């Protein structure tokens, strides 16, 4: 793992962004727990996504489908077949297993032993419903959130009578039994997706695919990620998924190389046709003007929360002489501001600082920190991405002013406490 990646992993563990799952029992491969700061960062990203693509649009509906569905859903979608399988090879000597498409030679990268012939390995996670575990009760944890949208398409038509084009959006957990999870939490067995299925008329799909490419790219930029670390990758026809007419990935230049963070796929009418066939239900859309009935095409922008979060962390990590600075955009940082008393053993300073803390808490994500000396507190907040730190000192007690320090420049200014909320609101808008 590259040195920068090791530093990011260390920071995330040390400061409470991400912990290995079940760590006190030795962990479990491919599973990660978000700590307090990781939860805050992920929630900020999710809220911004929901606001941009659902709340600010008049053609989008929210949905929260169940994680476990009728197993026929996965038969219809093709997930139980070879389309949702990875190429598996096993070492004959050490019995380690690998994805065949990750290997450059036919020898084990761990012990140089010979590998078995490649075989397909389905990555859906199986489970059972009810007290008896047999083939009649077997189902799956969902491998993607998209199918929950497709099976509710008819419900949305009946409840809301939307006109094309319109979309259904949801956020939620998905599970894949990856052969080789890796690159920290980039490829995990449990992850969270933010997906949209945007339904359009046949013949309008290519233009909408281009529109969604741009919309997704712009959103990634809005999180503060540098444009030079992003690129589009258009899948060649021979590598397209079984349902796709065209797929574009937005890739980020991670320390381990360029990798996908967001996929925008033209899924045509494949999914709705498959579910109509397997369920026996009519999933056609009727145009309210022409009365024509047809199966819509769908554009799917799909992004993993954790992958986007890892890109945000990697892009923000920096070192400035003897301090580590996480230059997170103020829209995603776990804390926007932190409040300190200059000295932790002076009750009058603590009381005044707590008043400022209570003043800011309702409108700003605010941290309280009275550990150690003031310099260590500044460095501690820099390391977790807090944009502004405020110090209550003895002058505060005299004239009701406070020192505000900028994370990136380290410059300080003194302002009246009565002007503090207005000043912060202006700073957040710029």
DAJO-V135115 format. One record per helix or strand. SS is the DSSP state (@ for helix, = for strand). FROM is the first residue (numbers start at 0). TO is the last residue. If there is no record, write none. Layout:
SS;FROM;TO
SS;FROM;TO
This chain:
@;2;14
=;17;19
@;22;24
=;31;33
@;35;54
=;59;61
=;67;67
@;71;76
@;81;83
=;84;90
=;96;98
@;99;101
=;106;106
=;113;114
=;118;121
=;124;127
=;137;140
@;145;149
@;152;159
=;165;174
=;181;181
=;186;186
=;189;199
@;204;221
@;226;228
=;229;233
@;236;238
=;245;253
=;256;267
@;269;278
=;284;285
=;292;293
=;296;303
@;304;315
=;316;319
=;322;325
=;336;340
@;346;360
=;365;367
@;373;383
=;387;391
@;393;398
=;400;405
=;411;415
@;416;428
